[in-house]
């Protein structure tokens, strides 16, 4: 898209203005004002919340600068986290989402392979379905282990071929290409 030239009246002549010049002189300052107004509005709301929370804890809060508001908020959130009042999503939910996504993909592959087609060799399709089933079972096992030991840190499930890499077999690796 070619830039449109606008004429600006001046004392000597009318000069064309590019869109870039117009953006820099008009739009950018206006957008920056809106961004600063949004930040200030959020800081004011955060200040109200923090003043209420800190006064309920018995602290005396006088005039607060923006940096003070942010520091008090961070300190308050750390206190809530130490007291286990701050709800942080558990890492197990990430594993559950991964397992659900993998299971859904495995089901779609299964549906694709089981539809009559001349493209897919039946023995390869059968082996792939067995492999996907084993992977889903492995994910379920990891999920139950995580439920038994929730304090352990989360490590994502390993690749289904991780065991095959450590123990070489005589079967050729299946590749989609």
Secondary structure, 3 states (H helix, E strand, C coil): CCCCCEEECCCCCCEEECHHHHHHHHHHHHHHHHHHHHHHHHHHHHHHHHHHHHHHCCCCCCCCCHHHHHHHHHHHHHHHHHCCCCCCCCCHHHHHHHHHHHHHHHHHHHHHHHCCCCCCCHHHHHHHHHHHHHHHHHHHHHHHHHHHCCCCCCCCCCCCCHHHHHCCCCCCCCCCC
